[in-house]
Amino acid sequence: MPQFDYKARQPDGKTVTGRIESADRRQAAQRLQEQKLSPITLKEVSTSKPSALSKLRSKTKSLKSPKPRAANGESANPHSGGTPSREKIGLALLTRLLELHASGLPMGDSIRILSQRLSDPEQKQLASSIWRDLSEGATLAGALARQPKYFSGSITYVIEAGEATGNLSPILRKVIDFLEEKQAIRQKMITSMAYPGFICTVAFGVVIIFLTVLLPQIQNMLDRLGGEMTWSAQLLMDGSDFMIKFGPILVIALALGAVALAQWRKSATGRQRSDKWFLKIPLLGRIFYYSDLFQSGNLISTLLESGINTTEVLRLTERTIKNTELRERFHTARGQVNEGLSIAQAFKRNEFMPDLAVDILTVGENTGNLGHSMTEVTKGFRNELTKRLALLTNLVASGALICAFIMVALIAIGIVTSVFQVSQTLSV
């Protein structure tokens, strides 16, 4: 009978390895699950000496295979995530998966049904890929981690923790709620910027038509009649000449600066320094700050309410923090917690959370209800993030409308004053 080397996770979160005999890979995974073990890797042990041909095939296959992943199926970049459209596809798949799983179907059967019944081609292909990985012995978190375009690293970490505790349904519900709220905030920002964007586009079009069609005709008319350009028309002409001469240079300089910044951020030093600077940018810095706090707080509360120990919760949460400066503060706080300090005191010492949030966490730790306190703190982070995003949207929208109004006003003044100038010239 074939033998399989496995690496699996126990209900308490510990990882164990061993060997098991079974007819095939799927049956081996089922036997491990019956032993309350969550398979991470499952590899068949070859009992016969491989031939030269099989060695050649294996080498060829390894050359063609993609970059290796971690043992738990995580992608190389823990913060990789897809575009908003692909995130919506991943969210839709998770929603349907929860509906089937909550009705009583096992997770594997739910994925298999989705891979057969979904009508959307991309969702169906995604479900088929996840089902193929599950049938080969991978965990759901490992299968999702192999689809980084649709599921970010933070999502797979949470689901991994849910599988480790055997309490996946509420975890999946929390993930879906978080993704829906994230997309709602993004959609609200896009909707708020749609009208100012339209106004600016129209104003820009009017300015281009005036500078390229109307203003040259007015200037030629004044030159023939011996008149002079008004100050508003002359201002627009000078601005047009400046943009024609130096506009391409400015665009190229900005593009080169953006490329240089992106390359610098790929280095460890550049990423750390730039992340530290980003937190100090007026308004934007607080948005970056509360965005990471909202995500990490939501993850901590979810994992704590699922019964996972504090050490494992902090370890999983640290990997999801995007800003390296905040991640370093959290890492220091996590070490202090492992040494016996309370979470609230560690966060306060390292300035990871605001003082009001720390006070709420202190009450939660004193009453033994830290998970609930973290949930309340996360709601505060969400409200602050929404408020500051709304403020940013209003500022950008107001600035765009003011700029459009100024440009149109200059054009109107230029046309009217130029007409008056022509009239005066003709009357003389």
C-alpha positions as CSV (number, residue, x, y, z in Angstrom):
1,M,0.0,0.0,0.0
2,P,1.3,3.5,-0.8
3,Q,2.9,5.5,2.0
4,F,2.6,9.3,2.4
5,D,4.9,11.7,4.4
6,Y,2.7,14.4,5.9
7,K,3.0,17.6,7.8
8,A,-0.1,18.6,9.7
9,R,-1.4,21.0,12.3
10,Q,-2.9,19.8,15.6
11,P,-6.0,21.5,17.1
12,D,-3.8,23.4,19.5
13,G,-1.8,24.9,16.6
14,K,1.3,22.7,16.9
15,T,2.8,21.3,13.7
16,V,3.6,17.5,13.5
17,T,5.1,15.3,10.9
18,G,4.9,11.6,10.2
19,R,4.1,8.9,7.7
20,I,0.8,7.2,6.9
21,E,-0.3,4.3,4.7
22,S,-3.4,4.7,2.5
23,A,-4.8,3.7,-0.9
24,D,-4.5,7.2,-2.3
25,R,-3.8,10.8,-1.4
26,R,-7.4,11.8,-0.8
27,Q,-8.0,8.9,1.6
28,A,-4.8,9.7,3.4
29,A,-6.0,13.3,3.9
30,Q,-9.3,12.0,5.3
31,R,-7.6,9.7,7.7
32,L,-5.6,12.6,9.0
33,Q,-8.7,14.7,9.5
34,E,-10.3,11.8,11.4
35,Q,-7.3,12.1,13.7
36,K,-8.1,15.8,14.2
37,L,-5.1,16.8,12.1
38,S,-5.2,19.5,9.4
39,P,-2.9,18.4,6.5
40,I,-0.4,21.1,5.4
41,T,1.6,18.9,3.0
42,L,1.1,15.3,1.8
43,K,3.7,13.7,-0.3
44,E,3.7,10.1,-1.6
45,V,6.9,8.1,-0.6
46,S,8.4,6.2,-3.5
47,T,9.1,2.6,-2.5
48,S,11.0,1.6,-5.6
49,K,14.3,3.0,-6.9
50,P,13.6,5.5,-9.6
51,S,14.9,4.8,-13.1
52,A,17.1,7.1,-15.1
53,L,14.0,8.1,-17.3
54,S,11.9,9.0,-14.2
55,K,14.8,11.1,-12.9
56,L,15.0,12.9,-16.1
57,R,11.3,13.6,-16.1
58,S,11.4,14.9,-12.6
59,K,14.2,17.2,-13.3
60,T,12.4,18.5,-16.4
61,K,9.2,19.0,-14.4
62,S,11.1,20.9,-11.7
63,L,12.5,23.3,-14.3
64,K,9.1,24.0,-15.6
65,S,7.4,24.3,-12.2
66,P,6.7,27.8,-10.8
67,K,8.6,29.3,-7.9
68,P,8.3,27.2,-4.7
69,R,6.0,28.2,-1.9
70,A,6.3,27.8,1.8
71,A,5.2,24.6,3.4
72,N,1.9,26.0,4.5
73,G,1.1,27.2,1.0
74,E,1.8,30.9,1.5
75,S,2.9,33.0,-1.4
76,A,6.3,34.6,-1.4
77,N,4.8,38.0,-0.8
78,P,2.5,37.9,2.3
79,H,1.0,41.3,1.4
80,S,0.3,40.5,-2.3
81,G,-3.3,41.1,-3.3
82,G,-5.3,41.3,-6.5
83,T,-6.9,44.2,-8.2
84,P,-10.3,45.4,-6.9
85,S,-12.2,43.5,-9.6
86,R,-10.3,40.2,-8.7
87,E,-10.9,40.9,-5.0
88,K,-14.6,41.1,-5.8
89,I,-14.4,37.7,-7.5
90,G,-12.7,36.2,-4.5
91,L,-15.3,37.8,-2.2
92,A,-18.1,36.4,-4.3
93,L,-16.6,32.9,-4.1
94,L,-16.1,33.0,-0.4
95,T,-19.7,34.2,0.1
96,R,-21.1,31.2,-1.9
97,L,-18.7,28.9,-0.1
98,L,-19.9,30.1,3.3
99,E,-23.6,29.6,2.2
100,L,-22.9,26.0,1.3
101,H,-20.7,25.2,4.3
102,A,-23.1,26.8,6.7
103,S,-25.9,24.6,5.3
104,G,-24.0,21.5,6.6
105,L,-21.8,20.6,3.6
106,P,-18.2,19.8,4.3
107,M,-15.7,22.4,3.0
108,G,-14.3,20.1,0.3
109,D,-17.8,19.2,-1.1
110,S,-18.8,22.8,-1.1
111,I,-15.8,23.7,-3.2
112,R,-16.4,20.8,-5.5
113,I,-20.0,21.8,-6.1
114,L,-19.0,25.4,-6.8
115,S,-16.4,24.2,-9.3
116,Q,-19.2,22.4,-11.2
117,R,-22.2,24.8,-10.8
118,L,-20.8,28.4,-11.0
119,S,-21.7,30.2,-14.2
120,D,-19.1,32.9,-14.1
121,P,-16.1,31.5,-16.0
122,E,-13.4,33.1,-13.8
123,Q,-15.1,32.1,-10.6
124,K,-15.5,28.6,-11.9
125,Q,-11.9,28.4,-12.8
126,L,-10.9,29.7,-9.4
127,A,-13.1,27.2,-7.6
128,S,-11.7,24.4,-9.8
129,S,-8.1,25.4,-8.9
130,I,-8.9,25.4,-5.2
131,W,-10.7,22.1,-5.5
132,R,-7.7,20.5,-7.2
133,D,-5.4,21.7,-4.4
134,L,-7.8,20.4,-1.8
135,S,-8.0,17.0,-3.5
136,E,-4.2,16.8,-3.4
137,G,-4.2,17.2,0.4
138,A,-3.8,20.9,0.8
139,T,-5.7,22.9,3.4
140,L,-8.2,25.6,2.4
141,A,-5.8,28.3,3.6
142,G,-3.0,26.7,1.6
143,A,-5.2,26.5,-1.5
144,L,-6.3,30.1,-1.2
145,A,-2.6,31.2,-0.7
146,R,-1.8,29.8,-4.1
147,Q,-4.2,32.4,-5.6
148,P,-2.6,35.6,-4.4
149,K,-4.4,37.6,-7.2
150,Y,-7.7,36.9,-5.5
151,F,-6.9,36.5,-1.8
152,S,-4.4,38.5,0.2
153,G,-2.0,37.1,2.8
154,S,-4.0,38.4,5.7
155,I,-7.1,36.5,4.5
156,T,-5.2,33.2,4.3
157,Y,-3.7,33.7,7.8
158,V,-7.1,34.1,9.3
159,I,-8.6,31.1,7.5
160,E,-5.5,29.1,8.5
161,A,-6.2,29.9,12.2
162,G,-9.8,29.0,11.7
163,E,-8.9,25.6,10.3
164,A,-6.5,25.0,13.2
165,T,-9.3,25.5,15.8
166,G,-11.9,23.7,13.7
167,N,-14.1,26.7,13.9
168,L,-14.1,27.9,10.3
169,S,-17.6,29.2,9.7
170,P,-17.5,32.2,12.0
171,I,-14.0,33.0,10.8
172,L,-15.1,32.9,7.2
173,R,-18.1,35.2,8.1
174,K,-15.7,37.7,9.7
175,V,-13.4,37.6,6.6
176,I,-16.4,38.3,4.3
177,D,-17.7,41.1,6.5
178,F,-14.2,42.7,6.5
179,L,-13.9,42.4,2.7
180,E,-17.4,43.8,2.1
181,E,-16.7,46.8,4.4
182,K,-13.4,47.4,2.7
183,Q,-15.0,47.4,-0.8
184,A,-17.8,49.6,0.5
185,I,-15.3,52.2,1.7
186,R,-13.5,52.0,-1.7
187,Q,-16.7,52.3,-3.6
188,K,-17.8,55.3,-1.5
189,M,-14.6,57.1,-2.3
190,I,-14.9,56.4,-6.1
191,T,-18.5,57.6,-6.1
192,S,-17.6,60.8,-4.2
193,M,-14.8,61.5,-6.7
194,A,-16.9,60.9,-9.8
195,Y,-18.6,64.3,-9.9
196,P,-15.5,66.4,-9.3
197,G,-13.7,64.3,-11.8
198,F,-16.4,64.9,-14.4
199,I,-16.3,68.7,-13.7
200,C,-12.5,68.8,-14.0
201,T,-12.6,66.9,-17.3
202,V,-15.2,69.3,-18.8
203,A,-13.3,72.3,-17.5
204,F,-10.0,70.9,-18.9
205,G,-11.7,70.4,-22.3
206,V,-13.1,73.9,-22.3
207,V,-9.6,75.3,-21.5
208,I,-8.0,73.3,-24.3
209,I,-10.6,74.5,-26.8
210,F,-10.2,78.1,-25.7
211,L,-6.4,78.1,-25.9
212,T,-6.2,76.3,-29.2
213,V,-9.2,77.8,-31.1
214,L,-10.7,80.9,-29.6
215,L,-7.7,82.7,-28.1
216,P,-5.5,82.6,-31.2
217,Q,-8.5,84.1,-33.3
218,I,-8.9,86.8,-30.7
219,Q,-5.2,87.6,-30.7
220,N,-5.1,87.8,-34.5
221,M,-8.1,90.1,-34.5
222,L,-6.5,92.4,-31.9
223,D,-3.2,92.4,-33.9
224,R,-5.0,93.5,-37.1
225,L,-6.9,96.2,-35.3
226,G,-4.0,97.4,-33.2
227,G,-5.4,96.4,-29.9
228,E,-3.7,94.7,-26.9
229,M,-4.4,91.5,-25.1
230,T,-6.1,91.9,-21.7
231,W,-4.4,90.7,-18.6
232,S,-6.6,87.6,-18.2
233,A,-6.1,86.5,-21.8
234,Q,-2.4,87.2,-21.6
235,L,-2.1,85.1,-18.4
236,L,-3.8,82.2,-20.1
237,M,-1.5,82.5,-23.1
238,D,1.7,82.6,-20.9
239,G,0.4,79.6,-19.0
240,S,-0.2,77.7,-22.2
241,D,3.3,78.5,-23.6
242,F,4.8,77.4,-20.3
243,M,3.0,74.1,-20.3
244,I,4.0,73.5,-24.0
245,K,7.7,74.2,-23.3
246,F,8.1,72.6,-19.9
247,G,5.1,70.3,-19.5
248,P,6.8,67.2,-21.1
249,I,9.9,67.8,-18.9
250,L,7.8,68.0,-15.8
251,V,5.9,64.8,-16.7
252,I,9.2,62.9,-17.5
253,A,10.7,64.2,-14.2
254,L,7.7,63.0,-12.2
255,A,7.7,59.6,-13.9
256,L,11.4,59.2,-13.2
257,G,10.9,60.2,-9.6
258,A,8.1,57.7,-9.2
259,V,10.2,54.9,-10.7
260,A,13.2,55.8,-8.5
261,L,11.0,55.8,-5.4
262,A,9.5,52.4,-6.3
263,Q,13.0,51.0,-6.8
264,W,14.2,52.5,-3.6
265,R,11.2,51.0,-1.7
266,K,12.2,47.6,-2.9
267,S,15.2,47.7,-0.6
268,A,14.8,47.1,3.1
269,T,16.2,50.4,4.1
270,G,14.2,52.3,1.6
271,R,10.9,50.6,2.5
272,Q,11.5,51.3,6.2
273,R,12.4,54.9,5.8
274,S,9.6,55.7,3.3
275,D,7.0,53.9,5.5
276,K,8.1,56.1,8.4
277,W,7.8,59.2,6.2
278,F,4.4,58.2,5.0
279,L,3.1,58.1,8.6
280,K,4.1,61.8,9.0
281,I,2.3,63.1,5.9
282,P,-0.6,65.4,6.9
283,L,-4.0,63.6,6.7
284,L,-2.6,60.8,4.5
285,G,-0.4,59.5,7.3
286,R,-3.3,59.0,9.6
287,I,-5.2,57.2,6.9
288,F,-2.3,54.8,6.5
289,Y,-2.1,54.4,10.3
290,Y,-5.8,53.7,10.9
291,S,-6.0,51.4,7.9
292,D,-3.3,49.1,9.4
293,L,-4.9,49.4,12.8
294,F,-8.3,48.5,11.5
295,Q,-7.0,45.4,9.7
296,S,-4.8,44.2,12.6
297,G,-7.5,45.0,15.2
298,N,-10.1,43.1,13.2
299,L,-7.8,40.1,12.9
300,I,-6.9,40.1,16.6
301,S,-10.5,40.2,17.7
302,T,-11.5,37.5,15.3
303,L,-8.7,35.1,16.4
304,L,-9.2,35.8,20.1
305,E,-12.9,35.1,19.9
306,S,-12.1,31.8,18.0
307,G,-10.2,30.5,21.1
308,I,-6.6,30.9,19.7
309,N,-4.0,31.6,22.3
310,T,-2.5,35.2,22.5
311,T,1.0,34.2,21.4
312,E,-0.3,32.6,18.1
313,V,-2.7,35.5,17.6
314,L,0.0,38.1,17.8
315,R,2.3,36.0,15.6
316,L,-0.3,35.8,12.8
317,T,-1.3,39.4,13.1
318,E,2.3,40.7,12.8
319,R,2.6,39.2,9.3
320,T,-0.4,41.2,8.0
321,I,0.8,44.7,9.0
322,K,1.9,46.4,5.8
323,N,3.7,49.5,7.1
324,T,7.1,48.4,8.2
325,E,7.4,51.1,10.9
326,L,4.1,49.9,12.5
327,R,5.2,46.3,12.1
328,E,8.4,47.0,13.9
329,R,6.5,48.6,16.8
330,F,4.1,45.6,16.9
331,H,7.0,43.1,16.8
332,T,8.6,44.9,19.8
333,A,5.3,44.8,21.6
334,R,4.8,41.1,20.9
335,G,8.2,40.3,22.4
336,Q,7.2,42.2,25.5
337,V,3.9,40.4,25.8
338,N,5.7,37.1,25.5
339,E,7.9,38.2,28.4
340,G,4.8,38.8,30.6
341,L,3.7,42.3,29.8
342,S,0.0,42.9,29.1
343,I,-1.1,43.7,25.5
344,A,-2.4,47.1,26.5
345,Q,0.8,48.1,28.2
346,A,3.0,46.8,25.4
347,F,0.9,48.7,22.8
348,K,1.2,51.9,24.9
349,R,4.9,51.6,25.4
350,N,5.5,51.2,21.7
351,E,2.8,53.8,20.6
352,F,1.1,51.2,18.4
353,M,-2.4,52.3,19.3
354,P,-3.9,55.6,20.6
355,D,-4.3,56.1,24.3
356,L,-8.1,55.8,24.2
357,A,-7.9,52.4,22.5
358,V,-5.2,51.3,25.1
359,D,-7.6,52.3,27.9
360,I,-10.4,50.1,26.4
361,L,-8.0,47.2,26.0
362,T,-6.9,47.6,29.6
363,V,-10.5,47.2,30.8
364,G,-10.9,44.2,28.6
365,E,-7.8,42.5,30.0
366,N,-8.9,43.2,33.6
367,T,-12.4,41.8,33.0
368,G,-11.1,38.8,31.0
369,N,-13.0,39.9,27.8
370,L,-10.2,41.1,25.6
371,G,-11.8,39.9,22.4
372,H,-14.9,42.0,22.9
373,S,-12.8,45.1,23.8
374,M,-10.7,44.6,20.7
375,T,-13.9,44.5,18.6
376,E,-15.0,47.8,20.1
377,V,-11.6,49.3,19.5
378,T,-11.7,48.1,15.9
379,K,-15.0,49.9,15.4
380,G,-13.4,53.1,16.5
381,F,-10.6,52.6,14.1
382,R,-13.1,52.0,11.3
383,N,-15.0,55.2,12.2
384,E,-11.7,57.2,12.2
385,L,-10.6,55.7,8.9
386,T,-14.0,56.5,7.3
387,K,-14.0,60.0,8.7
388,R,-10.5,60.8,7.4
389,L,-11.2,59.2,4.0
390,A,-14.3,61.4,3.8
391,L,-12.3,64.5,4.7
392,L,-9.7,63.6,2.1
393,T,-12.4,63.1,-0.5
394,N,-14.0,66.4,0.3
395,L,-10.7,68.3,0.2
396,V,-9.8,66.8,-3.2
397,A,-13.3,67.3,-4.6
398,S,-13.4,70.9,-3.3
399,G,-9.9,71.6,-4.7
400,A,-10.8,70.2,-8.0
401,L,-14.0,72.3,-8.2
402,I,-12.2,75.4,-7.2
403,C,-9.5,74.9,-9.8
404,A,-12.1,74.3,-12.5
405,F,-14.1,77.4,-11.4
406,I,-10.9,79.5,-11.5
407,M,-10.0,78.3,-15.0
408,V,-13.5,78.8,-16.4
409,A,-13.7,82.2,-14.7
410,L,-10.4,83.3,-16.3
411,I,-11.7,82.1,-19.7
412,A,-14.9,84.0,-19.3
413,I,-13.1,87.2,-18.2
414,G,-10.6,86.8,-21.1
415,I,-13.4,86.4,-23.7
416,V,-15.5,89.3,-22.3
417,T,-12.6,91.7,-21.9
418,S,-11.2,90.8,-25.3
419,V,-14.6,91.6,-26.9
420,F,-14.7,95.0,-25.1
421,Q,-11.1,95.6,-26.2
422,V,-12.1,94.9,-29.9
423,S,-15.2,97.2,-29.5
424,Q,-13.2,100.0,-28.1
425,T,-10.7,99.6,-31.0
426,L,-13.4,99.7,-33.6
427,S,-15.1,102.8,-32.0
428,V,-11.8,104.7,-32.2
